[in-house]
Amino acid sequence: MLVLAVDTATPAVTAGLVELDASGQETAPRIHTLATRVTVDARAHNEVLTPQILECLDAAGRSRSDLDAVVAGVGPGPFTGLRVGMATAAAFGDALGLPVYGVCSLDAIAADAWHEITGGSGQTIATAAESELLVVTDARRREVYWARYRAVPDAEFAGPAAVGSGARVVGRIAGPGVCKPAELDARESTVIAGSASHVDFFDLPVLPVETPSPAGLVRCAAAEVLSGATAEPLVPLYLRRPDAVERSYQAVS
């Protein structure tokens, strides 16, 4: 299956084409990235996202009619940038009659980070089973968006799973939330991933995954995409009110 993946929850405007294939029950789905375009500019979401999608299609030698599904990061992220990615994903889905699946952008980072922990094998190794991953991204206002993840037995986990790996999944055990770095309790975490300018606030080993990748986004939605599950409406994870607010005026008599 050919999946278009987009994310604008961070300063990195990301688009990519990913091939997704089912595999055996004991291994994760096969995911192969055909093309990726990333522009790091917190003010360029609207200008560059659609051109990046078209560049990916051209680079992969595919057309819009070849797409089978769309996956979009739904945050948490700043209001203006986040809605650009979600609106673009929804527009492609509506125009082409495709399902559009939303995933937490922090989950996508966690999926790639866990891929690093397991050495890319897709199998939970001993050190991974003992790891707790903290993911942080820039929330502005000197705050971070955050979530924590841990590998747990698939049969025991009922929460949002970032990525499956046979009998175990890496699941989100807390978050997403937003707070100042000093207010975030990271004592149980053993490793961290996310924004390069914010991971250093925490005394933890850093994994080289800073923003959601197309492959990470698709990993999070792989089960739904492969099963043809009905896509739920996209719901943005703003976590707080927009920076811009409408002024209130008091009548003067």
Secondary structure, DSSP 8 states (H G I E B T S, - for coil): -EEEEEE-SSSEEEEEEEEEE---TTS--EEEEEEEEEEE-TT-HHHHHHHHHHHHHHHHT--GGG--EEEEE--S--HHHHHHHHHHHHHHHHHHT--EEEE-HHHHHHHHHHHHHTTTSSS--HHHHT-EEEEEEE-STT-EEEEEEEEEEGGG--S-EEEEETTEEEEEEEEEEEE-GGG---TT--EEEE-TTTGGGS-S-B-S--S--HHHHHHHHHHHHHHT-----------S--S----------
